[in-house]
């Protein structure tokens, strides 16, 4: 872990209603907008019944600024009114990370 600097993860876990009209488009818009925010690092998302989206940020201040973004506030309200039955948000500090990547050599 060369020059690792701690960062923050926002873990958004949710279940959706049956009325998901417009959801995919809004999710794409929010991802595009988040990528333009100062302090944004990256995003990962998966949905199979329960959706989990994890966004990564340089600081708590960057997360607060994203939460207060007026377009994001609109999307949050639309989500509560139409798209989500339930959601949970967790904000975590990432102190350490590691990964594995299979290569042709590691298959031998």
N, C-alpha and C positions, 0 to 999 in steps of 0.2 A: 504494500500500500504506500506508494510513493506520494508524498505531499498531500495526504488525505486531509480535507477540511470538513468538519461536521456540517451537515445540512439538515433540512426538515422535510418530512413527508406528510402530506395530507391524504388520509385514507378515507375515501367516500364509498360506503357500502350501502346498497339500496335494493329494494324490490319495487317493481313497477306495477302500475294499474294496467288494465287491458287497453286503455285509450292512450296509445303511444304516438298518435298522429303528431308529426312535427318534431318529435324527440331527437331523431338521428340528425336532422338538420341543425337543431339547436346545439347538440353535443359537438358537432363539427365546428360551429361558429365559436363556441366557448373554448375549444381546444386551440383554434387559430388565435383568438384573443389572448388566451393565457400565455401562449408562446411569445407574445409581444410585450408582456409585462416584465418590468425590471425585477430581477431576482429569480425568474423562472429557470428551472434546470431541465425538466423533462416530465413525461407522463406515460403511464402504462394503464391499460384498461382491459377488462374481461367481463363477459356477461354469459351466464348459463343458469337462468333462474334468478340467482342473486348477482347483482352487478358490483364489481369492485373497480374503482378508479383510484390510482395513486398518482398524485402530482408531487413534484419535488421542487423545493424552493431553497434559496440561499439563506433566508432569515424569516423570523416570525413577522417582522415588519412587512416583508414582501407578501406574505400570506394575508395579513390584515388588509393590505392595499388591494389585493385580488378580491377578497371577500366584499370589499366596499365598492368595487367597480360597478358603475350604474348598469351596464349591460349584463353583468353577472348577477346583480341583484334582481333584475327583471327575470332572468332565467331561473333563479332560485324560487321566486314566487310562482312562476309558471309550473315548475316542478311540483311544488306543494299543492297547487290547485288541480293539476291534471295528471302528471306522469308518475308520481311516487305514492305508494302505499306506506312506505317506511324508508327512512334513511338514517345513517349514523355517520358522524364525522369524527375522525381521530387525528390529532396532530402529534407527530412524534419527532424526536431528534435522532438523526442517524449518526451514531458515533463511529461505526465501523461497517465495512462491507467487504464481501468477497464473492467471486463467481467461478463457475466452471464452464468451459467451452470445449465441446467435443471436436477434435480434429481427426483427420485420417490417421495420424500417428497414434492417437489415444484409442482408436478402434482395434489396433493390432495386438 
